[in-house]
Amino acid sequence: MENHAPDGKNISQSSLFKTLLTKAERYLKHPAEVTKLLNDAFKKATAKQSVGSLAAEAWENLQILSRMIKSATSGDYKGIPTTVLIGGVAVVIYFLMPIDLIPDFIPVVGLLDDASLLAWFMTSIKTELDRFKDWEASFNYKQRQEAHNNATHNADTSFGTPKYADRPDNSVQIERHTDL
């Protein structure tokens, strides 16, 4: 029996997907629309997350792709090839389409084409994804450091000031209670 599972590469070469690439280019001219698109994808993925392990993997991939697109369109993440950005937005648009290769209203099976396209795309941009993940980890670390450095600290900064001037350096005074 022949396997008729959807193939992400074949989907990406379809006339439907080529139309979505053009639509994705238009979206990228309006970052607010891209953000709305990503939010819609997040809502749909959240609703479909309980479908099974296939959906869980697609959910994780969609989150990474969404963060990469959002970071690139906000200008935080630079150097992403335009073709990758357009392809990513087109994949998200395909994911949101209720009627595509396999209509999404068909339980479980309806997500197979979406998941296979997403998996194929994520595999085809692995190098760019690895670069993004490295950047994201570094960016998040820098943000945490900046937040820490700008936070108000309420530590006692008086050690070594006249309050402790009667103690020799490197000494600690311990009060001992002998009343037991």
C-alpha positions as CSV (number, residue, x, y, z in Angstrom):
1,M,0.0,0.0,0.0
2,E,1.4,3.4,-1.0
3,N,2.0,6.1,1.7
4,H,-0.1,9.2,1.0
5,A,1.2,11.3,3.9
6,P,1.6,14.9,3.0
7,D,5.2,15.9,2.1
8,G,6.3,19.4,3.2
9,K,8.6,19.9,0.2
10,N,5.8,19.0,-2.2
11,I,3.5,21.5,-0.4
12,S,6.1,24.2,-0.6
13,Q,6.4,23.7,-4.4
14,S,2.6,23.9,-5.0
15,S,0.9,26.8,-6.7
16,L,-1.0,27.5,-3.5
17,F,2.1,27.9,-1.5
18,K,3.7,30.1,-4.2
19,T,0.7,32.4,-3.9
20,L,1.2,32.5,-0.1
21,L,4.9,33.6,-0.6
22,T,3.6,36.6,-2.5
23,K,1.1,37.3,0.3
24,A,3.9,36.9,2.9
25,E,5.9,39.6,1.1
26,R,3.0,42.0,1.4
27,Y,2.6,41.1,5.1
28,L,6.2,41.9,5.8
29,K,5.7,45.5,4.7
30,H,3.4,45.9,7.7
31,P,5.0,44.5,10.9
32,A,1.8,45.1,12.9
33,E,0.0,42.7,10.5
34,V,2.7,40.1,11.0
35,T,2.3,40.4,14.8
36,K,-1.5,39.9,14.4
37,L,-0.8,36.9,12.1
38,L,1.5,35.3,14.7
39,N,-1.0,35.9,17.4
40,D,-3.7,34.2,15.4
41,A,-1.3,31.2,14.7
42,F,-0.6,31.1,18.5
43,K,-4.3,30.9,19.3
44,K,-5.0,28.2,16.7
45,A,-1.9,26.1,17.8
46,T,-3.0,26.4,21.4
47,A,-6.4,25.1,20.6
48,K,-4.9,22.2,18.6
49,Q,-2.0,21.4,21.0
50,S,-3.9,18.6,22.7
51,V,-4.2,16.6,19.4
52,G,-1.1,14.5,20.2
53,S,2.7,14.3,19.9
54,L,2.7,15.4,16.3
55,A,0.9,18.6,17.3
56,A,3.3,19.0,20.3
57,E,6.3,19.0,18.0
58,A,4.6,21.3,15.5
59,W,3.7,23.6,18.4
60,E,7.3,23.8,19.5
61,N,8.5,24.5,16.0
62,L,5.8,27.1,15.5
63,Q,6.9,28.9,18.7
64,I,10.5,29.1,17.6
65,L,9.6,30.2,14.1
66,S,7.2,32.9,15.5
67,R,9.9,34.2,17.9
68,M,12.3,34.4,15.0
69,I,9.9,36.2,12.8
70,K,8.8,38.6,15.6
71,S,12.4,39.4,16.5
72,A,13.3,40.0,12.8
73,T,10.3,42.2,12.1
74,S,10.9,44.3,15.3
75,G,14.5,44.9,14.2
76,D,16.1,43.1,17.2
77,Y,17.3,40.2,15.1
78,K,19.3,41.2,12.1
79,G,20.9,39.3,9.3
80,I,18.1,36.8,8.6
81,P,17.8,36.2,4.8
82,T,14.7,37.7,3.3
83,T,13.8,34.4,1.7
84,V,13.7,32.7,5.1
85,L,11.5,35.4,6.6
86,I,9.1,35.3,3.6
87,G,9.0,31.5,3.7
88,G,8.4,31.6,7.5
89,V,5.5,34.0,7.2
90,A,4.1,31.9,4.3
91,V,4.2,28.8,6.5
92,V,2.3,30.6,9.2
93,I,-0.3,31.8,6.7
94,Y,-0.7,28.2,5.4
95,F,-1.1,27.0,9.0
96,L,-3.9,29.4,9.5
97,M,-5.8,28.5,6.3
98,P,-8.8,26.3,7.3
99,I,-9.0,24.8,3.8
100,D,-5.6,23.7,2.4
101,L,-4.3,20.4,1.2
102,I,-6.1,18.5,4.0
103,P,-8.9,20.7,5.5
104,D,-8.2,21.5,9.2
105,F,-11.7,20.6,10.3
106,I,-10.9,16.9,9.8
107,P,-9.8,15.8,13.3
108,V,-6.1,15.0,13.7
109,V,-5.5,14.3,9.9
110,G,-6.3,17.9,9.1
111,L,-3.1,19.1,10.8
112,L,-0.9,16.6,9.0
113,D,-0.1,18.8,6.0
114,D,0.4,21.9,8.3
115,A,2.8,19.9,10.5
116,S,4.7,18.3,7.5
117,L,5.2,21.7,5.9
118,L,6.3,23.2,9.1
119,A,8.7,20.3,9.8
120,W,10.1,20.5,6.3
121,F,10.6,24.2,6.5
122,M,12.3,24.1,10.0
123,T,14.7,21.4,8.7
124,S,15.5,23.4,5.6
125,I,16.4,26.4,7.6
126,K,18.3,24.5,10.4
127,T,21.4,26.6,10.1
128,E,19.4,29.8,10.4
129,L,17.4,28.4,13.3
130,D,20.6,27.5,15.2
131,R,22.0,31.0,14.6
132,F,18.7,32.5,15.9
133,K,18.7,30.3,19.0
134,D,22.2,31.3,19.8
135,W,21.3,35.0,19.3
136,E,18.1,34.6,21.4
137,A,20.0,33.0,24.3
138,S,22.6,35.8,24.2
139,F,19.9,38.5,23.8
140,N,17.9,37.1,26.7
141,Y,21.0,37.0,28.8
142,K,21.8,40.6,28.0
143,Q,18.3,41.7,28.9
144,R,18.4,39.8,32.2
145,Q,21.8,41.4,33.0
146,E,20.5,44.9,32.1
147,A,17.4,44.4,34.2
148,H,19.5,43.3,37.1
149,N,21.9,46.2,36.8
150,N,19.0,48.7,36.6
151,A,17.1,47.2,39.5
152,T,17.0,48.8,42.9
153,H,19.2,47.0,45.4
154,N,18.4,47.3,49.1
155,A,21.6,45.8,50.4
156,D,23.5,47.3,53.4
157,T,26.3,49.1,51.6
158,S,27.7,50.6,54.9
159,F,30.2,47.8,55.6
160,G,33.7,49.4,55.8
161,T,32.2,52.8,56.7
162,P,32.5,54.4,60.1
163,K,29.7,52.2,61.5
164,Y,32.2,49.3,61.3
165,A,35.4,51.3,61.7
166,D,36.1,49.9,65.1
167,R,36.6,46.4,63.7
168,P,39.8,45.1,62.1
169,D,39.7,44.1,58.4
170,N,38.4,40.7,57.6
171,S,36.8,40.3,61.1
172,V,33.3,39.2,61.8
173,Q,31.8,39.8,65.2
174,I,29.5,37.0,66.4
175,E,27.2,37.5,69.3
176,R,27.1,34.4,71.5
177,H,24.1,33.7,73.7
178,T,25.0,31.7,76.8
179,D,21.5,31.8,78.3
180,L,20.0,28.4,77.4
